[in-house]
Amino acid sequence: MKNFEEFRKKVLNAIESSDIVPARITEQETVITISIENPAHNAERLKKLSDYFEAEKIRFRSTVLLPAQNNTVHIAVYHS
């Protein structure tokens, strides 16, 4: 991927095509972080999104937070 804008468009299109509605998207210099609430409800969508990232050889890391009332998944997607 040549520049961050191209990378950003690719990531946002992947999110849209997976039908996930993120609670928050944070963009930094070389990473886009996606926060998704209620991961159990979005399990198939998350699988679709991770399959896309793997197929496109886009580096990402998932973190699951399990507070008492609100389960959240954070996915950090790295621009290389």
PDB file with SEQRES, HELIX, SHEET and CRYST1 records, atoms N, CA, C and O in Angstrom:
SEQRES   1 A   80  MET LYS ASN PHE GLU GLU PHE ARG LYS LYS VAL LEU ASN          
SEQRES   2 A   80  ALA ILE GLU SER SER ASP ILE VAL PRO ALA ARG ILE THR          
SEQRES   3 A   80  GLU GLN GLU THR VAL ILE THR ILE SER ILE GLU ASN PRO          
SEQRES   4 A   80  ALA HIS ASN ALA GLU ARG LEU LYS LYS LEU SER ASP TYR          
SEQRES   5 A   80  PHE GLU ALA GLU LYS ILE ARG PHE ARG SER THR VAL LEU          
SEQRES   6 A   80  LEU PRO ALA GLN ASN ASN THR VAL HIS ILE ALA VAL TYR          
SEQRES   7 A   80  HIS SER                                                      
HELIX    1 AA1 PHE A    4  SER A   17  1                                  14    
HELIX    2 AA2 ALA A   43  ALA A   55  1                                  13    
SHEET    1 AA1 4 ARG A  24  GLU A  27  0                                        
SHEET    2 AA1 4 VAL A  31  GLU A  37 -1                                        
SHEET    3 AA1 4 THR A  72  TYR A  78 -1                                        
SHEET    4 AA1 4 ARG A  59  LEU A  65 -1                                        
CRYST1    1.000    1.000    1.000  90.00  90.00  90.00 P 1           1          
ATOM      1  N   MET A   1       0.837  -1.171   0.000  1.00  0.00           N  
ATOM      2  CA  MET A   1       0.000   0.000   0.000  1.00  0.00           C  
ATOM      3  C   MET A   1       0.884   1.235   0.000  1.00  0.00           C  
ATOM      4  O   MET A   1       1.777   1.374   0.836  1.00  0.00           O  
ATOM      5  N   LYS A   2       0.632   2.114  -0.928  1.00  0.00           N  
ATOM      6  CA  LYS A   2       1.540   3.228  -1.156  1.00  0.00           C  
ATOM      7  C   LYS A   2       1.458   4.296  -0.076  1.00  0.00           C  
ATOM      8  O   LYS A   2       2.495   4.771   0.389  1.00  0.00           O  
ATOM      9  N   ASN A   3       0.260   4.685   0.337  1.00  0.00           N  
ATOM     10  CA  ASN A   3       0.167   5.739   1.325  1.00  0.00           C  
ATOM     11  C   ASN A   3      -0.939   5.445   2.324  1.00  0.00           C  
ATOM     12  O   ASN A   3      -1.733   4.521   2.146  1.00  0.00           O  
ATOM     13  N   PHE A   4      -0.972   6.245   3.373  1.00  0.00           N  
ATOM     14  CA  PHE A   4      -1.932   6.000   4.444  1.00  0.00           C  
ATOM     15  C   PHE A   4      -3.368   6.172   3.969  1.00  0.00           C  
ATOM     16  O   PHE A   4      -4.248   5.434   4.415  1.00  0.00           O  
ATOM     17  N   GLU A   5      -3.628   7.110   3.089  1.00  0.00           N  
ATOM     18  CA  GLU A   5      -5.003   7.337   2.617  1.00  0.00           C  
ATOM     19  C   GLU A   5      -5.537   6.111   1.874  1.00  0.00           C  
ATOM     20  O   GLU A   5      -6.693   5.730   2.055  1.00  0.00           O  
ATOM     21  N   GLU A   6      -4.708   5.503   1.050  1.00  0.00           N  
ATOM     22  CA  GLU A   6      -5.099   4.282   0.342  1.00  0.00           C  
ATOM     23  C   GLU A   6      -5.368   3.156   1.349  1.00  0.00           C  
ATOM     24  O   GLU A   6      -6.355   2.429   1.239  1.00  0.00           O  
ATOM     25  N   PHE A   7      -4.473   3.031   2.323  1.00  0.00           N  
ATOM     26  CA  PHE A   7      -4.633   2.044   3.392  1.00  0.00           C  
ATOM     27  C   PHE A   7      -5.932   2.290   4.157  1.00  0.00           C  
ATOM     28  O   PHE A   7      -6.687   1.354   4.420  1.00  0.00           O  
ATOM     29  N   ARG A   8      -6.190   3.537   4.508  1.00  0.00           N  
ATOM     30  CA  ARG A   8      -7.393   3.916   5.256  1.00  0.00           C  
ATOM     31  C   ARG A   8      -8.652   3.517   4.493  1.00  0.00           C  
ATOM     32  O   ARG A   8      -9.572   2.938   5.071  1.00  0.00           O  
ATOM     33  N   LYS A   9      -8.698   3.822   3.199  1.00  0.00           N  
ATOM     34  CA  LYS A   9      -9.860   3.472   2.381  1.00  0.00           C  
ATOM     35  C   LYS A   9     -10.075   1.962   2.348  1.00  0.00           C  
ATOM     36  O   LYS A   9     -11.207   1.485   2.419  1.00  0.00           O  
ATOM     37  N   LYS A  10      -8.988   1.223   2.240  1.00  0.00           N  
ATOM     38  CA  LYS A  10      -9.071  -0.236   2.192  1.00  0.00           C  
ATOM     39  C   LYS A  10      -9.643  -0.791   3.499  1.00  0.00           C  
ATOM     40  O   LYS A  10     -10.497  -1.679   3.481  1.00  0.00           O  
ATOM     41  N   VAL A  11      -9.169  -0.265   4.630  1.00  0.00           N  
ATOM     42  CA  VAL A  11      -9.653  -0.719   5.939  1.00  0.00           C  
ATOM     43  C   VAL A  11     -11.119  -0.347   6.132  1.00  0.00           C  
ATOM     44  O   VAL A  11     -11.911  -1.178   6.576  1.00  0.00           O  
ATOM     45  N   LEU A  12     -11.486   0.883   5.808  1.00  0.00           N  
ATOM     46  CA  LEU A  12     -12.880   1.314   5.980  1.00  0.00           C  
ATOM     47  C   LEU A  12     -13.820   0.541   5.063  1.00  0.00           C  
ATOM     48  O   LEU A  12     -14.941   0.228   5.463  1.00  0.00           O  
ATOM     49  N   ASN A  13     -13.394   0.228   3.854  1.00  0.00           N  
ATOM     50  CA  ASN A  13     -14.209  -0.596   2.952  1.00  0.00           C  
ATOM     51  C   ASN A  13     -14.376  -2.007   3.507  1.00  0.00           C  
ATOM     52  O   ASN A  13     -15.450  -2.599   3.390  1.00  0.00           O  
ATOM     53  N   ALA A  14     -13.327  -2.542   4.105  1.00  0.00           N  
ATOM     54  CA  ALA A  14     -13.411  -3.881   4.709  1.00  0.00           C  
ATOM     55  C   ALA A  14     -14.405  -3.892   5.863  1.00  0.00           C  
ATOM     56  O   ALA A  14     -15.184  -4.834   6.007  1.00  0.00           O  
ATOM     57  N   ILE A  15     -14.379  -2.849   6.682  1.00  0.00           N  
ATOM     58  CA  ILE A  15     -15.324  -2.755   7.798  1.00  0.00           C  
ATOM     59  C   ILE A  15     -16.750  -2.687   7.266  1.00  0.00           C  
ATOM     60  O   ILE A  15     -17.637  -3.392   7.746  1.00  0.00           O  
ATOM     61  N   GLU A  16     -16.958  -1.837   6.279  1.00  0.00           N  
ATOM     62  CA  GLU A  16     -18.293  -1.675   5.701  1.00  0.00           C  
ATOM     63  C   GLU A  16     -18.791  -2.974   5.071  1.00  0.00           C  
ATOM     64  O   GLU A  16     -19.952  -3.340   5.254  1.00  0.00           O  
ATOM     65  N   SER A  17     -17.945  -3.662   4.344  1.00  0.00           N  
ATOM     66  CA  SER A  17     -18.373  -4.888   3.667  1.00  0.00           C  
ATOM     67  C   SER A  17     -18.620  -6.034   4.645  1.00  0.00           C  
ATOM     68  O   SER A  17     -19.321  -6.989   4.309  1.00  0.00           O  
ATOM     69  N   SER A  18     -18.055  -5.953   5.848  1.00  0.00           N  
ATOM     70  CA  SER A  18     -18.281  -6.998   6.852  1.00  0.00           C  
ATOM     71  C   SER A  18     -19.556  -6.746   7.656  1.00  0.00           C  
ATOM     72  O   SER A  18     -19.940  -7.570   8.485  1.00  0.00           O  
ATOM     73  N   ASP A  19     -20.212  -5.609   7.412  1.00  0.00           N  
ATOM     74  CA  ASP A  19     -21.453  -5.230   8.106  1.00  0.00           C  
ATOM     75  C   ASP A  19     -21.259  -4.961   9.594  1.00  0.00           C  
ATOM     76  O   ASP A  19     -22.221  -5.009  10.360  1.00  0.00           O  
ATOM     77  N   ILE A  20     -20.045  -4.683  10.006  1.00  0.00           N  
ATOM     78  CA  ILE A  20     -19.778  -4.317  11.398  1.00  0.00           C  
ATOM     79  C   ILE A  20     -20.016  -2.824  11.560  1.00  0.00           C  
ATOM     80  O   ILE A  20     -19.629  -2.020  10.712  1.00  0.00           O  
ATOM     81  N   VAL A  21     -20.664  -2.467  12.673  1.00  0.00           N  
ATOM     82  CA  VAL A  21     -20.850  -1.061  13.014  1.00  0.00           C  
ATOM     83  C   VAL A  21     -19.966  -0.794  14.237  1.00  0.00           C  
ATOM     84  O   VAL A  21     -20.345  -1.122  15.361  1.00  0.00           O  
ATOM     85  N   PRO A  22     -18.792  -0.201  14.017  1.00  0.00           N  
ATOM     86  CA  PRO A  22     -17.869   0.029  15.131  1.00  0.00           C  
ATOM     87  C   PRO A  22     -18.415   1.052  16.121  1.00  0.00           C  
ATOM     88  O   PRO A  22     -19.110   1.994  15.740  1.00  0.00           O  
ATOM     89  N   ALA A  23     -18.090   0.855  17.392  1.00  0.00           N  
ATOM     90  CA  ALA A  23     -18.423   1.846  18.411  1.00  0.00           C  
ATOM     91  C   ALA A  23     -17.521   3.066  18.242  1.00  0.00           C  
ATOM     92  O   ALA A  23     -17.923   4.200  18.506  1.00  0.00           O  
ATOM     93  N   ARG A  24     -16.277   2.800  17.790  1.00  0.00           N  
ATOM     94  CA  ARG A  24     -15.321   3.904  17.615  1.00  0.00           C  
ATOM     95  C   ARG A  24     -14.227   3.465  16.649  1.00  0.00           C  
ATOM     96  O   ARG A  24     -13.820   2.304  16.634  1.00  0.00           O  
ATOM     97  N   ILE A  25     -13.763   4.414  15.847  1.00  0.00           N  
ATOM     98  CA  ILE A  25     -12.602   4.205  14.977  1.00  0.00           C  
ATOM     99  C   ILE A  25     -11.612   5.317  15.296  1.00  0.00           C  
ATOM    100  O   ILE A  25     -11.949   6.499  15.231  1.00  0.00           O  
ATOM    101  N   THR A  26     -10.390   4.929  15.639  1.00  0.00           N  
ATOM    102  CA  THR A  26      -9.349   5.895  15.966  1.00  0.00           C  
ATOM    103  C   THR A  26      -8.229   5.753  14.946  1.00  0.00           C  
ATOM    104  O   THR A  26      -7.722   4.655  14.718  1.00  0.00           O  
ATOM    105  N   GLU A  27      -7.848   6.863  14.337  1.00  0.00           N  
ATOM    106  CA  GLU A  27      -6.764   6.849  13.355  1.00  0.00           C  
ATOM    107  C   GLU A  27      -5.548   7.549  13.933  1.00  0.00           C  
ATOM    108  O   GLU A  27      -5.640   8.653  14.470  1.00  0.00           O  
ATOM    109  N   GLN A  28      -4.404   6.883  13.812  1.00  0.00           N  
ATOM    110  CA  GLN A  28      -3.139   7.465  14.217  1.00  0.00           C  
ATOM    111  C   GLN A  28      -2.210   7.435  13.021  1.00  0.00           C  
ATOM    112  O   GLN A  28      -2.636   7.128  11.908  1.00  0.00           O  
ATOM    113  N   GLU A  29      -0.963   7.748  13.236  1.00  0.00           N  
ATOM    114  CA  GLU A  29      -0.017   7.885  12.132  1.00  0.00           C  
ATOM    115  C   GLU A  29       0.140   6.616  11.296  1.00  0.00           C  
ATOM    116  O   GLU A  29       0.181   6.694  10.068  1.00  0.00           O  
ATOM    117  N   THR A  30       0.227   5.457  11.933  1.00  0.00           N  
ATOM    118  CA  THR A  30       0.450   4.215  11.189  1.00  0.00           C  
ATOM    119  C   THR A  30      -0.517   3.101  11.569  1.00  0.00           C  
ATOM    120  O   THR A  30      -0.314   1.951  11.179  1.00  0.00           O  
ATOM    121  N   VAL A  31      -1.563   3.421  12.322  1.00  0.00           N  
ATOM    122  CA  VAL A  31      -2.496   2.388  12.779  1.00  0.00           C  
ATOM    123  C   VAL A  31      -3.919   2.937  12.837  1.00  0.00           C  
ATOM    124  O   VAL A  31      -4.142   4.107  13.148  1.00  0.00           O  
ATOM    125  N   ILE A  32      -4.858   2.078  12.534  1.00  0.00           N  
ATOM    126  CA  ILE A  32      -6.278   2.381  12.706  1.00  0.00           C  
ATOM    127  C   ILE A  32      -6.799   1.390  13.730  1.00  0.00           C  
ATOM    128  O   ILE A  32      -6.642   0.180  13.563  1.00  0.00           O  
ATOM    129  N   THR A  33      -7.422   1.897  14.795  1.00  0.00           N  
ATOM    130  CA  THR A  33      -7.973   1.032  15.833  1.00  0.00           C  
ATOM    131  C   THR A  33      -9.488   1.058  15.744  1.00  0.00           C  
ATOM    132  O   THR A  33     -10.106   2.122  15.712  1.00  0.00           O  
ATOM    133  N   ILE A  34     -10.074  -0.124  15.706  1.00  0.00           N  
ATOM    134  CA  ILE A  34     -11.518  -0.282  15.586  1.00  0.00           C  
ATOM    135  C   ILE A  34     -12.015  -0.875  16.900  1.00  0.00           C  
ATOM    136  O   ILE A  34     -11.520  -1.917  17.331  1.00  0.00           O  
ATOM    137  N   SER A  35     -12.985  -0.228  17.542  1.00  0.00           N  
ATOM    138  CA  SER A  35     -13.585  -0.753  18.766  1.00  0.00           C  
ATOM    139  C   SER A  35     -14.979  -1.261  18.434  1.00  0.00           C  
ATOM    140  O   SER A  35     -15.793  -0.544  17.852  1.00  0.00           O  
ATOM    141  N   ILE A  36     -15.244  -2.507  18.812  1.00  0.00           N  
ATOM    142  CA  ILE A  36     -16.519  -3.146  18.495  1.00  0.00           C  
ATOM    143  C   ILE A  36     -17.101  -3.699  19.786  1.00  0.00           C  
ATOM    144  O   ILE A  36     -16.468  -4.504  20.470  1.00  0.00           O  
ATOM    145  N   GLU A  37     -18.316  -3.259  20.116  1.00  0.00           N  
ATOM    146  CA  GLU A  37     -18.975  -3.744  21.319  1.00  0.00           C  
ATOM    147  C   GLU A  37     -19.777  -4.996  20.999  1.00  0.00           C  
ATOM    148  O   GLU A  37     -20.164  -5.227  19.853  1.00  0.00           O  
ATOM    149  N   ASN A  38     -20.020  -5.798  22.026  1.00  0.00           N  
ATOM    150  CA  ASN A  38     -20.813  -7.022  21.912  1.00  0.00           C  
ATOM    151  C   ASN A  38     -20.244  -7.967  20.858  1.00  0.00           C  
ATOM    152  O   ASN A  38     -20.915  -8.258  19.867  1.00  0.00           O  
ATOM    153  N   PRO A  39     -19.023  -8.448  21.056  1.00  0.00           N  
ATOM    154  CA  PRO A  39     -18.387  -9.287  20.037  1.00  0.00           C  
ATOM    155  C   PRO A  39     -19.122 -10.593  19.761  1.00  0.00           C  
ATOM    156  O   PRO A  39     -19.032 -11.118  18.652  1.00  0.00           O  
ATOM    157  N   ALA A  40     -19.844 -11.128  20.736  1.00  0.00           N  
ATOM    158  CA  ALA A  40     -20.580 -12.381  20.492  1.00  0.00           C  
ATOM    159  C   ALA A  40     -21.635 -12.172  19.414  1.00  0.00           C  
ATOM    160  O   ALA A  40     -21.866 -13.052  18.586  1.00  0.00           O  
ATOM    161  N   HIS A  41     -22.266 -11.017  19.428  1.00  0.00           N  
ATOM    162  CA  HIS A  41     -23.277 -10.677  18.420  1.00  0.00           C  
ATOM    163  C   HIS A  41     -22.647 -10.515  17.036  1.00  0.00           C  
ATOM    164  O   HIS A  41     -23.302 -10.741  16.019  1.00  0.00           O  
ATOM    165  N   ASN A  42     -21.389 -10.126  17.006  1.00  0.00           N  
ATOM    166  CA  ASN A  42     -20.683  -9.846  15.751  1.00  0.00           C  
ATOM    167  C   ASN A  42     -19.684 -10.932  15.358  1.00  0.00           C  
ATOM    168  O   ASN A  42     -18.807 -10.678  14.533  1.00  0.00           O  
ATOM    169  N   ALA A  43     -19.790 -12.122  15.921  1.00  0.00           N  
ATOM    170  CA  ALA A  43     -18.769 -13.159  15.718  1.00  0.00           C  
ATOM    171  C   ALA A  43     -18.528 -13.477  14.244  1.00  0.00           C  
ATOM    172  O   ALA A  43     -17.378 -13.507  13.806  1.00  0.00           O  
ATOM    173  N   GLU A  44     -19.577 -13.712  13.481  1.00  0.00           N  
ATOM    174  CA  GLU A  44     -19.411 -14.037  12.054  1.00  0.00           C  
ATOM    175  C   GLU A  44     -18.852 -12.850  11.280  1.00  0.00           C  
ATOM    176  O   GLU A  44     -18.055 -13.022  10.357  1.00  0.00           O  
ATOM    177  N   ARG A  45     -19.267 -11.659  11.655  1.00  0.00           N  
ATOM    178  CA  ARG A  45     -18.768 -10.452  10.990  1.00  0.00           C  
ATOM    179  C   ARG A  45     -17.288 -10.245  11.289  1.00  0.00           C  
ATOM    180  O   ARG A  45     -16.518  -9.866  10.408  1.00  0.00           O  
ATOM    181  N   LEU A  46     -16.894 -10.498  12.541  1.00  0.00           N  
ATOM    182  CA  LEU A  46     -15.482 -10.384  12.909  1.00  0.00           C  
ATOM    183  C   LEU A  46     -14.636 -11.402  12.156  1.00  0.00           C  
ATOM    184  O   LEU A  46     -13.521 -11.091  11.737  1.00  0.00           O  
ATOM    185  N   LYS A  47     -15.148 -12.598  11.985  1.00  0.00           N  
ATOM    186  CA  LYS A  47     -14.443 -13.636  11.223  1.00  0.00           C  
ATOM    187  C   LYS A  47     -14.255 -13.192   9.774  1.00  0.00           C  
ATOM    188  O   LYS A  47     -13.180 -13.355   9.198  1.00  0.00           O  
ATOM    189  N   LYS A  48     -15.315 -12.628   9.197  1.00  0.00           N  
ATOM    190  CA  LYS A  48     -15.249 -12.140   7.813  1.00  0.00           C  
ATOM    191  C   LYS A  48     -14.195 -11.035   7.680  1.00  0.00           C  
ATOM    192  O   LYS A  48     -13.426 -11.011   6.719  1.00  0.00           O  
ATOM    193  N   LEU A  49     -14.171 -10.128   8.652  1.00  0.00           N  
ATOM    194  CA  LEU A  49     -13.209  -9.028   8.629  1.00  0.00           C  
ATOM    195  C   LEU A  49     -11.776  -9.551   8.776  1.00  0.00           C  
ATOM    196  O   LEU A  49     -10.888  -9.124   8.038  1.00  0.00           O  
ATOM    197  N   SER A  50     -11.544 -10.458   9.709  1.00  0.00           N  
ATOM    198  CA  SER A  50     -10.185 -10.981   9.889  1.00  0.00           C  
ATOM    199  C   SER A  50      -9.741 -11.802   8.682  1.00  0.00           C  
ATOM    200  O   SER A  50      -8.569 -11.762   8.306  1.00  0.00           O  
ATOM    201  N   ASP A  51     -10.662 -12.543   8.073  1.00  0.00           N  
ATOM    202  CA  ASP A  51     -10.319 -13.282   6.849  1.00  0.00           C  
ATOM    203  C   ASP A  51      -9.888 -12.326   5.738  1.00  0.00           C  
ATOM    204  O   ASP A  51      -8.947 -12.612   4.998  1.00  0.00           O  
ATOM    205  N   TYR A  52     -10.577 -11.192   5.626  1.00  0.00           N  
ATOM    206  CA  TYR A  52     -10.229 -10.193   4.612  1.00  0.00           C  
ATOM    207  C   TYR A  52      -8.822  -9.648   4.866  1.00  0.00           C  
ATOM    208  O   TYR A  52      -8.002  -9.579   3.951  1.00  0.00           O  
ATOM    209  N   PHE A  53      -8.549  -9.259   6.123  1.00  0.00           N  
ATOM    210  CA  PHE A  53      -7.227  -8.721   6.452  1.00  0.00           C  
ATOM    211  C   PHE A  53      -6.133  -9.745   6.153  1.00  0.00           C  
ATOM    212  O   PHE A  53      -5.082  -9.390   5.620  1.00  0.00           O  
ATOM    213  N   GLU A  54      -6.372 -11.001   6.489  1.00  0.00           N  
ATOM    214  CA  GLU A  54      -5.381 -12.045   6.222  1.00  0.00           C  
ATOM    215  C   GLU A  54      -5.176 -12.243   4.721  1.00  0.00           C  
ATOM    216  O   GLU A  54      -4.041 -12.386   4.266  1.00  0.00           O  
ATOM    217  N   ALA A  55      -6.256 -12.252   3.957  1.00  0.00           N  
ATOM    218  CA  ALA A  55      -6.154 -12.436   2.505  1.00  0.00           C  
ATOM    219  C   ALA A  55      -5.380 -11.292   1.850  1.00  0.00           C  
ATOM    220  O   ALA A  55      -4.634 -11.507   0.895  1.00  0.00           O  
ATOM    221  N   GLU A  56      -5.561 -10.084   2.367  1.00  0.00           N  
ATOM    222  CA  GLU A  56      -4.880  -8.909   1.818  1.00  0.00           C  
ATOM    223  C   GLU A  56      -3.493  -8.697   2.427  1.00  0.00           C  
ATOM    224  O   GLU A  56      -2.795  -7.743   2.082  1.00  0.00           O  
ATOM    225  N   LYS A  57      -3.101  -9.594   3.334  1.00  0.00           N  
ATOM    226  CA  LYS A  57      -1.814  -9.502   4.021  1.00  0.00           C  
ATOM    227  C   LYS A  57      -1.667  -8.180   4.780  1.00  0.00           C  
ATOM    228  O   LYS A  57      -0.611  -7.548   4.775  1.00  0.00           O  
ATOM    229  N   ILE A  58      -2.761  -7.788   5.428  1.00  0.00           N  
ATOM    230  CA  ILE A  58      -2.772  -6.587   6.262  1.00  0.00           C  
ATOM    231  C   ILE A  58      -2.547  -7.036   7.702  1.00  0.00           C  
ATOM    232  O   ILE A  58      -3.269  -7.891   8.216  1.00  0.00           O  
ATOM    233  N   ARG A  59      -1.546  -6.453   8.343  1.00  0.00           N  
ATOM    234  CA  ARG A  59      -1.243  -6.826   9.729  1.00  0.00           C  
ATOM    235  C   ARG A  59      -2.287  -6.244  10.668  1.00  0.00           C  
ATOM    236  O   ARG A  59      -2.664  -5.078  10.551  1.00  0.00           O  
ATOM    237  N   PHE A  60      -2.754  -7.078  11.611  1.00  0.00           N  
ATOM    238  CA  PHE A  60      -3.705  -6.604  12.602  1.00  0.00           C  
ATOM    239  C   PHE A  60      -3.538  -7.398  13.889  1.00  0.00           C  
ATOM    240  O   PHE A  60      -2.961  -8.485  13.893  1.00  0.00           O  
ATOM    241  N   ARG A  61      -4.049  -6.840  14.980  1.00  0.00           N  
ATOM    242  CA  ARG A  61      -4.017  -7.512  16.274  1.00  0.00           C  
ATOM    243  C   ARG A  61      -5.345  -7.251  16.965  1.00  0.00           C  
ATOM    244  O   ARG A  61      -5.823  -6.117  16.985  1.00  0.00           O  
ATOM    245  N   SER A  62      -5.941  -8.284  17.527  1.00  0.00           N  
ATOM    246  CA  SER A  62      -7.211  -8.159  18.234  1.00  0.00           C  
ATOM    247  C   SER A  62      -6.978  -8.273  19.734  1.00  0.00           C  
ATOM    248  O   SER A  62      -6.167  -9.079  20.191  1.00  0.00           O  
ATOM    249  N   THR A  63      -7.697  -7.457  20.488  1.00  0.00           N  
ATOM    250  CA  THR A  63      -7.669  -7.504  21.941  1.00  0.00           C  
ATOM    251  C   THR A  63      -9.105  -7.549  22.421  1.00  0.00           C  
ATOM    252  O   THR A  63      -9.932  -6.749  21.983  1.00  0.00           O  
ATOM    253  N   VAL A  64      -9.411  -8.474  23.315  1.00  0.00           N  
ATOM    254  CA  VAL A  64     -10.766  -8.587  23.850  1.00  0.00           C  
ATOM    255  C   VAL A  64     -10.755  -8.080  25.283  1.00  0.00           C  
ATOM    256  O   VAL A  64      -9.969  -8.542  26.110  1.00  0.00           O  
ATOM    257  N   LEU A  65     -11.639  -7.122  25.571  1.00  0.00           N  
ATOM    258  CA  LEU A  65     -11.800  -6.597  26.926  1.00  0.00           C  
ATOM    259  C   LEU A  65     -13.101  -7.146  27.490  1.00  0.00           C  
ATOM    260  O   LEU A  65     -14.135  -7.105  26.823  1.00  0.00           O  
ATOM    261  N   LEU A  66     -13.054  -7.654  28.704  1.00  0.00           N  
ATOM    262  CA  LEU A  66     -14.241  -8.256  29.295  1.00  0.00           C  
ATOM    263  C   LEU A  66     -14.627  -7.574  30.607  1.00  0.00           C  
ATOM    264  O   LEU A  66     -14.595  -8.213  31.658  1.00  0.00           O  
ATOM    265  N   PRO A  67     -14.986  -6.303  30.570  1.00  0.00           N  
ATOM    266  CA  PRO A  67     -15.469  -5.671  31.790  1.00  0.00           C  
ATOM    267  C   PRO A  67     -16.820  -6.275  32.189  1.00  0.00           C  
ATOM    268  O   PRO A  67     -17.431  -7.005  31.408  1.00  0.00           O  
ATOM    269  N   ALA A  68     -17.273  -5.977  33.372  1.00  0.00           N  
ATOM    270  CA  ALA A  68     -18.470  -6.608  33.932  1.00  0.00           C  
ATOM    271  C   ALA A  68     -19.705  -6.506  33.037  1.00  0.00           C  
ATOM    272  O   ALA A  68     -20.462  -7.471  32.934  1.00  0.00           O  
ATOM    273  N   GLN A  69     -19.924  -5.370  32.393  1.00  0.00           N  
ATOM    274  CA  GLN A  69     -21.174  -5.193  31.663  1.00  0.00           C  
ATOM    275  C   GLN A  69     -21.028  -5.050  30.157  1.00  0.00           C  
ATOM    276  O   GLN A  69     -22.016  -5.188  29.435  1.00  0.00           O  
ATOM    277  N   ASN A  70     -19.846  -4.782  29.667  1.00  0.00           N  
ATOM    278  CA  ASN A  70     -19.724  -4.474  28.245  1.00  0.00           C  
ATOM    279  C   ASN A  70     -18.492  -5.145  27.646  1.00  0.00           C  
ATOM    280  O   ASN A  70     -17.365  -4.712  27.889  1.00  0.00           O  
ATOM    281  N   ASN A  71     -18.701  -6.178  26.881  1.00  0.00           N  
ATOM    282  CA  ASN A  71     -17.593  -6.832  26.185  1.00  0.00           C  
ATOM    283  C   ASN A  71     -17.222  -6.001  24.962  1.00  0.00           C  
ATOM    284  O   ASN A  71     -18.097  -5.549  24.223  1.00  0.00           O  
ATOM    285  N   THR A  72     -15.937  -5.804  24.754  1.00  0.00           N  
ATOM    286  CA  THR A  72     -15.471  -5.003  23.630  1.00  0.00           C  
ATOM    287  C   THR A  72     -14.267  -5.670  22.979  1.00  0.00           C  
ATOM    288  O   THR A  72     -13.410  -6.235  23.658  1.00  0.00           O  
ATOM    289  N   VAL A  73     -14.217  -5.596  21.652  1.00  0.00           N  
ATOM    290  CA  VAL A  73     -13.052  -6.047  20.898  1.00  0.00           C  
ATOM    291  C   VAL A  73     -12.390  -4.814  20.302  1.00  0.00           C  
ATOM    292  O   VAL A  73     -13.057  -3.970  19.703  1.00  0.00           O  
ATOM    293  N   HIS A  74     -11.081  -4.713  20.467  1.00  0.00           N  
ATOM    294  CA  HIS A  74     -10.299  -3.667  19.812  1.00  0.00           C  
ATOM    295  C   HIS A  74      -9.441  -4.359  18.763  1.00  0.00           C  
ATOM    296  O   HIS A  74      -8.744  -5.329  19.061  1.00  0.00           O  
ATOM    297  N   ILE A  75      -9.495  -3.859  17.540  1.00  0.00           N  
ATOM    298  CA  ILE A  75      -8.666  -4.397  16.468  1.00  0.00           C  
ATOM    299  C   ILE A  75      -7.750  -3.282  15.988  1.00  0.00           C  
ATOM    300  O   ILE A  75      -8.217  -2.255  15.496  1.00  0.00           O  
ATOM    301  N   ALA A  76      -6.453  -3.485  16.130  1.00  0.00           N  
ATOM    302  CA  ALA A  76      -5.466  -2.532  15.637  1.00  0.00           C  
ATOM    303  C   ALA A  76      -4.996  -3.032  14.276  1.00  0.00           C  
ATOM    304  O   ALA A  76      -4.515  -4.159  14.150  1.00  0.00           O  
ATOM    305  N   VAL A  77      -5.140  -2.184  13.258  1.00  0.00           N  
ATOM    306  CA  VAL A  77      -4.760  -2.530  11.890  1.00  0.00           C  
ATOM    307  C   VAL A  77      -3.570  -1.647  11.524  1.00  0.00           C  
ATOM    308  O   VAL A  77      -3.654  -0.422  11.605  1.00  0.00           O  
ATOM    309  N   TYR A  78      -2.460  -2.271  11.120  1.00  0.00           N  
ATOM    310  CA  TYR A  78      -1.200  -1.555  10.940  1.00  0.00           C  
ATOM    311  C   TYR A  78      -0.879  -1.285   9.475  1.00  0.00           C  
ATOM    312  O   TYR A  78      -0.947  -2.180   8.632  1.00  0.00           O  
ATOM    313  N   HIS A  79      -0.533  -0.046   9.193  1.00  0.00           N  
ATOM    314  CA  HIS A  79      -0.060   0.349   7.868  1.00  0.00           C  
ATOM    315  C   HIS A  79       1.424   0.034   7.795  1.00  0.00           C  
ATOM    316  O   HIS A  79       2.193   0.440   8.666  1.00  0.00           O  
ATOM    317  N   SER A  80       1.827  -0.689   6.758  1.00  0.00           N  
ATOM    318  CA  SER A  80       3.250  -1.053   6.673  1.00  0.00           C  
ATOM    319  C   SER A  80       3.932  -0.362   5.531  1.00  0.00           C  
ATOM    320  O   SER A  80       5.129  -0.557   5.318  1.00  0.00           O  
TER     321      SER A  80                                                      
END                                                                             
